[in-house]
Amino acid sequence: MTEWAAKVFWSEVATEETAEGWQVTLDGRPIRTPGKHLLALPTAALAERVAEEWRAQDGQIRPETMPATRTANSAIEKVAPQQADVSAMLAGYGGTDLICYRADAPAELVSRQAAAWDPMIAWAAESLQAPLNVTAGVMAVDQPASSLTRLHARVEELGIFRLAAFHDLVALSGSLVLALAVLDGRLGAEAAWTISRIDEAWQEEQWGPDEEAAAATATRREAFLNAAAFLAAAGER
């Protein structure tokens, strides 16, 4: 049996500002989430990003090609009802941040991690006022309670749309600090992604690339970059 797929049924995609926020319309009718909530967006830039995804649909609707729409839907349907819990979960990455856990050998990998991650540790201490402890190996290291509190407060400042995108930056990189660096403009998205993959890149150099793993990495990288673009378009809300 052939799986049913929704088909393009509109001729015009537009954006408009309303009392509820910026909306994307299909032949004048506003888009709604799968749960039938109005898709009201915080900025014109984000509405245009969503609109471009709908304009790009040809024949059948392909949700996998609409990352901004999916993230906006998640913000409204998944993040909004549990915003405090999502914030707390993401802030929790500060206690086990990727860049705090270093290799103790070989020397080349140790050097690469230090060159890329030490500046981010320094940035967290200076700009975020959240000094973090660094350790070698996999044994857990305790982080200062005051630092974790400040990091949590930063995440709590995010509105539901930025929080939905920020979730992907943290989860895909394994680092709250790197995600905050993207948020604050300290790092570009591509640089943050590269920095988060130092260990994996090292393993690939030693053992050679794996085709299946490379495909999965490419998918994750694209999702990371899409999340960063959504975050930027969502503005301050």
C-alpha positions as CSV (number, residue, x, y, z in Angstrom):
1,M,0.0,0.0,0.0
2,T,1.3,3.5,-0.9
3,E,1.6,5.8,2.1
4,W,-0.7,8.8,1.8
5,A,1.1,12.2,1.6
6,A,-0.4,15.6,1.7
7,K,-0.3,17.6,-1.5
8,V,0.3,21.2,-2.3
9,F,-3.2,22.9,-2.4
10,W,-2.3,26.6,-2.5
11,S,-1.1,29.0,-5.1
12,E,0.2,31.9,-2.9
13,V,2.3,32.0,0.2
14,A,2.5,35.3,2.1
15,T,3.3,36.8,5.5
16,E,1.4,39.4,7.5
17,E,1.7,41.0,10.9
18,T,-1.3,40.6,13.1
19,A,-2.2,41.2,16.8
20,E,-1.1,37.6,17.6
21,G,2.3,38.0,15.8
22,W,3.6,37.4,12.3
23,Q,1.7,34.8,10.4
24,V,2.3,32.8,7.2
25,T,-0.8,32.5,5.0
26,L,-1.7,30.0,2.2
27,D,-4.1,31.7,-0.2
28,G,-5.0,34.1,2.7
29,R,-5.5,31.5,5.3
30,P,-3.1,31.4,8.3
31,I,-1.0,28.2,8.8
32,R,-1.7,26.2,11.9
33,T,0.4,23.7,13.8
34,P,-0.5,19.9,13.6
35,G,-2.4,20.4,16.9
36,K,-4.4,23.2,15.3
37,H,-2.7,26.1,17.1
38,L,-2.3,29.3,15.2
39,L,1.3,29.5,14.0
40,A,2.0,33.1,15.2
41,L,5.7,33.9,14.9
42,P,7.7,36.6,16.8
43,T,9.5,38.3,13.9
44,A,9.1,39.1,10.2
45,A,12.4,37.4,9.5
46,L,11.2,34.1,11.0
47,A,7.9,34.3,9.2
48,E,9.7,34.8,5.9
49,R,11.9,31.8,6.7
50,V,8.9,29.6,7.3
51,A,7.1,31.0,4.2
52,E,10.1,30.2,2.0
53,E,9.8,26.5,3.1
54,W,6.2,26.4,2.1
55,R,6.9,28.2,-1.3
56,A,9.6,25.5,-2.0
57,Q,7.1,22.6,-1.7
58,D,6.3,21.1,-5.1
59,G,3.6,18.6,-5.6
60,Q,3.7,16.7,-2.3
61,I,4.4,18.3,1.1
62,R,7.7,17.1,2.5
63,P,8.0,18.0,6.2
64,E,11.6,16.8,6.3
65,T,12.5,19.8,4.1
66,M,10.8,22.3,6.4
67,P,13.1,22.6,9.5
68,A,12.0,26.1,10.5
69,T,8.3,25.1,10.3
70,R,9.0,22.0,12.5
71,T,10.9,24.0,15.1
72,A,8.1,26.7,15.2
73,N,5.6,23.9,15.7
74,S,7.7,22.4,18.5
75,A,8.0,25.8,20.2
76,I,4.2,26.2,20.3
77,E,3.1,22.6,21.0
78,K,6.0,21.2,23.0
79,V,8.1,24.0,24.6
80,A,5.3,26.4,25.6
81,P,3.5,23.9,27.9
82,Q,6.7,23.0,29.8
83,Q,9.0,25.9,29.2
84,A,10.5,25.9,32.8
85,D,11.2,22.1,32.5
86,V,12.9,22.5,29.1
87,S,15.0,25.4,30.4
88,A,16.1,23.3,33.4
89,M,16.9,20.3,31.3
90,L,19.1,22.3,28.9
91,A,20.8,24.2,31.8
92,G,21.7,20.8,33.2
93,Y,24.2,20.3,30.4
94,G,26.3,22.9,32.2
95,G,27.1,20.3,34.8
96,T,28.5,17.8,32.3
97,D,29.5,20.1,29.4
98,L,31.5,18.5,26.6
99,I,34.3,21.0,26.8
100,C,35.0,20.3,30.4
101,Y,36.0,16.6,29.7
102,R,39.4,16.2,28.1
103,A,41.5,13.3,26.9
104,D,44.7,12.5,28.8
105,A,46.4,11.0,25.7
106,P,47.5,11.1,22.9
107,A,49.3,14.4,23.1
108,E,48.0,15.7,19.7
109,L,44.4,15.2,20.8
110,V,45.0,16.8,24.1
111,S,46.5,19.8,22.3
112,R,43.6,20.1,19.9
113,Q,41.1,20.1,22.7
114,A,43.0,22.7,24.7
115,A,43.4,25.0,21.7
116,A,39.7,24.9,20.9
117,W,38.1,24.5,24.3
118,D,40.2,26.5,26.6
119,P,39.2,29.8,25.0
120,M,35.6,28.9,25.5
121,I,36.1,28.0,29.2
122,A,37.8,31.4,29.6
123,W,34.9,33.1,27.8
124,A,32.3,31.4,30.0
125,A,34.2,32.6,33.1
126,E,34.6,36.2,31.9
127,S,31.5,36.9,29.8
128,L,29.0,34.6,31.5
129,Q,30.6,34.9,34.9
130,A,30.4,31.1,35.0
131,P,33.8,29.5,35.6
132,L,33.8,25.8,35.0
133,N,36.2,23.0,36.2
134,V,38.0,20.9,33.6
135,T,39.1,17.3,34.1
136,A,40.8,14.6,32.1
137,G,39.0,11.3,31.6
138,V,35.4,10.3,32.1
139,M,35.0,10.7,35.9
140,A,32.5,13.4,36.8
141,V,33.8,16.7,38.0
142,D,31.6,19.0,40.2
143,Q,30.9,22.4,38.9
144,P,30.5,25.6,41.0
145,A,26.9,26.0,42.1
146,S,27.0,29.7,41.4
147,S,28.1,29.0,37.8
148,L,25.3,26.6,37.2
149,T,22.8,29.1,38.6
150,R,24.1,31.8,36.2
151,L,23.9,29.5,33.3
152,H,20.4,28.4,34.2
153,A,19.4,32.1,34.4
154,R,20.7,32.7,30.9
155,V,18.6,29.9,29.5
156,E,15.5,31.0,31.3
157,E,15.7,34.4,29.5
158,L,14.9,32.7,26.2
159,G,11.3,32.8,24.8
160,I,9.7,29.7,23.5
161,F,10.9,30.1,19.9
162,R,14.5,30.7,20.7
163,L,14.4,28.0,23.3
164,A,13.2,25.5,20.8
165,A,16.1,26.2,18.5
166,F,18.6,26.5,21.4
167,H,17.5,23.0,22.5
168,D,18.9,21.6,19.2
169,L,22.2,23.5,19.5
170,V,22.8,22.1,23.0
171,A,21.6,18.5,22.3
172,L,23.5,18.2,19.0
173,S,26.7,19.6,20.3
174,G,26.6,18.2,23.8
175,S,27.7,21.6,25.1
176,L,25.7,24.4,26.8
177,V,28.7,26.7,26.6
178,L,29.1,26.3,22.8
179,A,25.3,26.9,22.3
180,L,25.5,30.1,24.4
181,A,28.5,31.2,22.4
182,V,26.4,30.9,19.2
183,L,23.5,32.7,20.9
184,D,25.8,35.6,21.9
185,G,27.7,35.8,18.7
186,R,31.0,34.6,20.2
187,L,31.1,31.7,17.7
188,G,29.6,31.2,14.3
189,A,27.4,28.1,13.9
190,E,29.9,26.3,11.6
191,A,32.8,27.0,14.0
192,A,30.8,25.8,17.0
193,W,29.9,22.6,15.2
194,T,33.5,21.9,14.3
195,I,34.7,22.6,17.8
196,S,32.1,20.2,19.2
197,R,33.4,17.3,17.0
198,I,37.1,17.4,17.8
199,D,37.0,13.9,19.3
200,E,35.0,12.4,16.4
201,A,37.3,14.1,13.8
202,W,40.3,12.6,15.6
203,Q,38.8,9.1,15.5
204,E,38.1,9.5,11.8
205,E,41.7,10.5,11.2
206,Q,43.0,7.4,13.0
207,W,40.6,4.8,11.7
208,G,39.3,6.3,8.5
209,P,35.8,7.5,7.6
210,D,32.7,5.3,8.0
211,E,30.1,5.9,5.3
212,E,27.1,5.4,7.6
213,A,28.6,7.5,10.4
214,A,29.5,10.3,7.9
215,A,25.9,10.4,6.6
216,A,24.6,10.7,10.2
217,T,27.1,13.4,10.9
218,A,26.0,15.4,7.8
219,T,22.4,15.2,8.9
220,R,23.3,16.4,12.4
221,R,25.4,19.2,11.1
222,E,22.6,20.4,8.9
223,A,20.2,20.3,11.8
224,F,22.7,22.3,13.9
225,L,23.1,25.0,11.3
226,N,19.3,25.2,10.7
227,A,18.8,25.6,14.5
228,A,21.3,28.5,14.6
229,A,19.6,30.2,11.6
230,F,16.2,29.8,13.3
231,L,17.6,31.2,16.5
232,A,18.9,34.3,14.7
233,A,15.7,34.9,12.9
234,A,13.6,34.6,16.0
235,G,15.0,37.8,17.4
236,E,14.8,38.6,21.1
237,R,11.5,36.9,22.0
